[in-house]
């Protein structure tokens, strides 16, 4: 019923970026050409851990077209963190500063050693080959358990160590619910709680290193302005924090650094929350050295080897329940390999634990999680941010518990899931949940009642599985997270909205104007949206954490309401009416509910009717008045909920899994643009299939990635994608704009878990590791 | 004394655009290249007045590389006004809409007939030659007096006529002071007032059509965005009004039109208040037709023939005085040729009259002024906006009156000039005047006491002359005129200022940040300034009317004070102090006047000292708070004052004038950046020399310009420039930012008048016409 009140939201308005993208005329950072612009090649370490004894660039510098070569010797030595976490650590949290543009120590195969800027890419490549580097090889470590040992090589000597462990960046995350905080007390109490359970299950799961594989590789174009300011076109998801990081590295006032998207951005999935790896700082450094605009663009191989991956590692679960299926205690332990530098190696284990502990309501919970430095490519944020890792472990344990209890896993879940407004350990309210409805609708779509009824007597075994999960709608209070927005009203009543979140493909360049239009009483087609540019917008933390529509949407709604109220008050004063007598509907200001068009001049003379907004705004304009709305948020957070159902077949002769259908039902609060939400769900499901079945980066013993291109790293293609039923469930969330909650990440949280449970349902074997390759399936079948 | 309180203003901070401009790396509109961009050539009318019977583009369209041809047949037929006046007419004023992108009637030699977009300029040129146009020639008129006759051809048939006159755009400006408003009454009373004077002088002066000759010709690059929005890089002085005009022409919401400078702009001098002639609409039309980005760049000849000129015409003066030198009555009558279309043909005669009537205090004044359509290039705004025309007439009449009275013209002027706070006829207060000090300082610099002491017995005659004048600091209330500005505080306490006035060379990209820095308590080097872009800024009327520093400066000061107050209130609440106990000085928040640095954390604990702004802003940032200031103005207006003194020599054999020195003293209120003010003064003096001695566009009988390039149109070169003493006089004006008044135009108001008076002083002959070429000097000597 509520939905029908709205004219601009709850509608599948076509994406604004659609035409630009399908015609190829939209500008991406890699399309930016500036007069005199230089191209670059980056020399990377062939060693997993080494000290640079010397670099000789003499011969390379003498090559034709070469304008500058940057190394650790001629660039900023300021330590930084390449992730937005550098400027979003909450009060009291330590900021980890462990990177330099170029460091005299290289810590993984691919670490940056030098960069050449030349008139052409070919000249840069040729010169790069002539740089002579002498290395002193240092011992390296690739396994996070080994890295923690006091015998391991220290990645950042003298820093990030505890009395017991080496290579631990930041605090170890510990969460407690129903047990006394503190190492020994909590251990004793969670052990005691589990001991009182009728059934306790325990296992450890392995999750791989995978990649975002966003379409556009890292890219930045830097230009030094005449006043010493710097403009950087960038593929970042977070222009404002990136501005701050770059200003820090180059010791400039933050205001002198402009960061913008051009405006299109070929995906992100978390890989560039903060810098686009080293694209921006290398571009700026070379622009400063050469005095010319410089473009740095990563190859796909560089994207694999030198930009943040998803964290791989291990998740250990102990789950205790009573015979009636009531969950009593959950103990979760996570160790992730964070690679050579720490971007989100502290926040991510926290979210991984918090989200796993947030699904089920039970009296005792404990979580210990952290990451370890290893001599690998840095692991950072990727869609789901630790949650798919822990969900994969927990949701299989729930299925095993159901088997042990001889209960339907769907029934067991419904019995234990968190209810809205129930007390939970997260420091914000569980403001809404329609997870039960998600489960029911997903079950109906997949045909849950057919589960265990298939004829599996042949070599092809069919199974159905499910998993549930939750996520965040914002990163607060895990990190600083706030937004501001401007909304100006033009002379003809059309609106100019300015909000600094880029649209990395999530559709916010369409959905945020919808929110503004609804809140203001305008038509979405009359709204210009300026985004992703620090020069056009006030501060926003950027696009990540499923937050862009939810959090920025709140600021946008406020800005629109502010401008709307100003117009109503201005008009009321003109007409000597109470503001309550006026309302903006369909681009007109209705006076006392009247709808006949009337000019402002006539209305001032007392004529009844509705003043077209264009007429009122022109009237105000020639009297020196523009209406300017400002929106700021105090960040809330609301939980979206998700149930994923999978119907699949396993070929027990080849180990190949064929997915027959996936039903993904999501409580997104309220879908501002259902088509975009469906796109988010489908995209997450597809990435989830890759995570479940094919994607993995492994390393050889010397620390080199075995999978570093799209021939060996297998992302799902259109042929691998089953029918997907994207089910949107509405709930009444009191916090987000019009009840919207985050929809960006949840869809990637559960697919791998549900696929694993479906595989187990089909073949009766447990799946302790991702990806579930034919080799692993066959191995499981042999056991 | 007051000056020394300030740390950021009253100082010659180096221009921010300086390095970009001298190194050539700054981007101008003509530097913008976009992928797939097309180049254009415009076909122009060879006739002064004709109807287009037919246009055949078939052959041209078939030429290689040609992507689109725009004519009146396939482009918007919406009438518009190319000047900002279209959206700045004050309430009750008629908006004149007499132009189309392409019109089936052409009204001057050079009027646009068609435009070709092709892959290269050469292809566009070749295709343009093949467009076949059949014209029906119409009668034309070049003289404004002839144009007014009911026998003249009507330029815009059925419009812009009075019962007595044809071709009068808009209202005839009539101003009265001490006489009863109304045609007959006023005539009788001003005649009577003059009749009572001891001496009445009467004469008519001729002023030429001249050009701004800004360095960068008109240019625009248009790009259609995927959502149907349009981005236009433009040489306009007024991005926001230009956005509105283009939205009107193309029937788009104003919000969908983005207009920006790149950011540099090669001058303006009034030639692009509104559209850059037809550069923007033709670029947008061709971009829509071709689906490709399009650049339109005028040649210098097109700049002469098809962009607004200064108005030429006649100024008639009757001045009456008593024997003691007291001025009693002034009657002024102006008729200007406004060319084929009316841009500022209504507002400009008003300013011309108002400024002439504003200089001297006397009981009876009347003014009648208007312009007439002629089949010439449109005359519009140029630095001084009518004021140099009327000043040239009035100030010579004052010198003649002094001669008649046998008084020193300097003494006569000082006796009659307007005093601050005296009642005057302008609808805003005469808020300050140090004209007397300007006169005294200028006289001292030029050596006024040497006047009439030179040995002029040879063929070289030396003379000294002077003139005085005033101008505006804003266009209000002659037209709508207001500004808004944003100021955001970054995480490190540095400031991002956003204000939509472009910097057309007047230095506001430096002086406005100075104002913000002073008002906030910051260092000007920590301020980024985003300007000249409708996407980054709220509405501003733009850069013209000597207003950018004065009016936008007021908004910028307010925005800075707003942000500053927010910080003080936030900090006071944190520390449980009264806001009055805090002050931002030198990038720190002093608590109770303490200056020892103290962290926010320590200050919260009660430690005394000064919190570095960077620390407080980071503290607030990680608690989800950005400080955002907003400035809006209710526009005031303050009079700047100017006295110009000239020492020159006339070669009576050749008629050549050699200027020995010019002393130009200006009451600019307070010079925010004295170096920039001096630059303004010098530039105005140089243009004034050209106006006085060499510059003129004449037409042949068929309506073609005789002077349309820089070989035949003579602007002063470095060899023509004498020593210039730029004298800045401070006054206490209560209105502008820190007392600043307009400084952009005044310097061009008096030089020609002072040069004429000096010539008369040298050779004893009256100079009724500009420019005072050798031919005119010799003719005067012969009389």
Boltz contact constraints between the chains, C-beta under 6 A:
constraints:
  - contact:
      token1: [A, 16]
      token2: [B, 227]
      max_distance: 6.0
  - contact:
      token1: [A, 19]
      token2: [B, 226]
      max_distance: 6.0
  - contact:
      token1: [A, 20]
      token2: [B, 226]
      max_distance: 6.0
  - contact:
      token1: [A, 26]
      token2: [B, 226]
      max_distance: 6.0
  - contact:
      token1: [A, 91]
      token2: [B, 622]
      max_distance: 6.0
  - contact:
      token1: [A, 226]
      token2: [B, 19]
      max_distance: 6.0
  - contact:
      token1: [A, 226]
      token2: [B, 20]
      max_distance: 6.0
  - contact:
      token1: [A, 226]
      token2: [B, 26]
      max_distance: 6.0
  - contact:
      token1: [A, 227]
      token2: [B, 16]
      max_distance: 6.0
  - contact:
      token1: [A, 244]
      token2: [B, 491]
      max_distance: 6.0
  - contact:
      token1: [A, 253]
      token2: [B, 494]
      max_distance: 6.0
  - contact:
      token1: [A, 253]
      token2: [B, 526]
      max_distance: 6.0
  - contact:
      token1: [A, 254]
      token2: [B, 490]
      max_distance: 6.0
  - contact:
      token1: [A, 254]
      token2: [B, 491]
      max_distance: 6.0
  - contact:
      token1: [A, 254]
      token2: [B, 492]
      max_distance: 6.0
  - contact:
      token1: [A, 254]
      token2: [B, 494]
      max_distance: 6.0
  - contact:
      token1: [A, 255]
      token2: [B, 490]
      max_distance: 6.0
  - contact:
      token1: [A, 255]
      token2: [B, 494]
      max_distance: 6.0
  - contact:
      token1: [A, 255]
      token2: [B, 495]
      max_distance: 6.0
  - contact:
      token1: [A, 255]
      token2: [B, 496]
      max_distance: 6.0
  - contact:
      token1: [A, 255]
      token2: [B, 527]
      max_distance: 6.0
  - contact:
      token1: [A, 255]
      token2: [B, 528]
      max_distance: 6.0
  - contact:
      token1: [A, 256]
      token2: [B, 528]
      max_distance: 6.0
  - contact:
      token1: [A, 480]
      token2: [B, 622]
      max_distance: 6.0
  - contact:
      token1: [A, 482]
      token2: [B, 624]
      max_distance: 6.0
  - contact:
      token1: [A, 484]
      token2: [B, 626]
      max_distance: 6.0
  - contact:
      token1: [A, 488]
      token2: [B, 538]
      max_distance: 6.0
  - contact:
      token1: [A, 490]
      token2: [B, 254]
      max_distance: 6.0
  - contact:
      token1: [A, 490]
      token2: [B, 255]
      max_distance: 6.0
  - contact:
      token1: [A, 491]
      token2: [B, 244]
      max_distance: 6.0
  - contact:
      token1: [A, 491]
      token2: [B, 254]
      max_distance: 6.0
  - contact:
      token1: [A, 492]
      token2: [B, 254]
      max_distance: 6.0
  - contact:
      token1: [A, 494]
      token2: [B, 253]
      max_distance: 6.0
  - contact:
      token1: [A, 494]
      token2: [B, 254]
      max_distance: 6.0
  - contact:
      token1: [A, 494]
      token2: [B, 255]
      max_distance: 6.0
  - contact:
      token1: [A, 495]
      token2: [B, 255]
      max_distance: 6.0
  - contact:
      token1: [A, 496]
      token2: [B, 255]
      max_distance: 6.0
  - contact:
      token1: [A, 526]
      token2: [B, 253]
      max_distance: 6.0
  - contact:
      token1: [A, 528]
      token2: [B, 255]
      max_distance: 6.0
  - contact:
      token1: [A, 528]
      token2: [B, 256]
      max_distance: 6.0
  - contact:
      token1: [A, 530]
      token2: [B, 535]
      max_distance: 6.0
  - contact:
      token1: [A, 535]
      token2: [B, 530]
      max_distance: 6.0
  - contact:
      token1: [A, 535]
      token2: [B, 536]
      max_distance: 6.0
  - contact:
      token1: [A, 536]
      token2: [B, 535]
      max_distance: 6.0
  - contact:
      token1: [A, 536]
      token2: [B, 536]
      max_distance: 6.0
  - contact:
      token1: [A, 538]
      token2: [B, 488]
      max_distance: 6.0
  - contact:
      token1: [A, 538]
      token2: [B, 628]
      max_distance: 6.0
  - contact:
      token1: [A, 539]
      token2: [B, 626]
      max_distance: 6.0
  - contact:
      token1: [A, 622]
      token2: [B, 91]
      max_distance: 6.0
  - contact:
      token1: [A, 622]
      token2: [B, 480]
      max_distance: 6.0
  - contact:
      token1: [A, 624]
      token2: [B, 482]
      max_distance: 6.0
  - contact:
      token1: [A, 624]
      token2: [B, 635]
      max_distance: 6.0
  - contact:
      token1: [A, 626]
      token2: [B, 484]
      max_distance: 6.0
  - contact:
      token1: [A, 626]
      token2: [B, 539]
      max_distance: 6.0
  - contact:
      token1: [A, 628]
      token2: [B, 538]
      max_distance: 6.0
  - contact:
      token1: [A, 635]
      token2: [B, 624]
      max_distance: 6.0
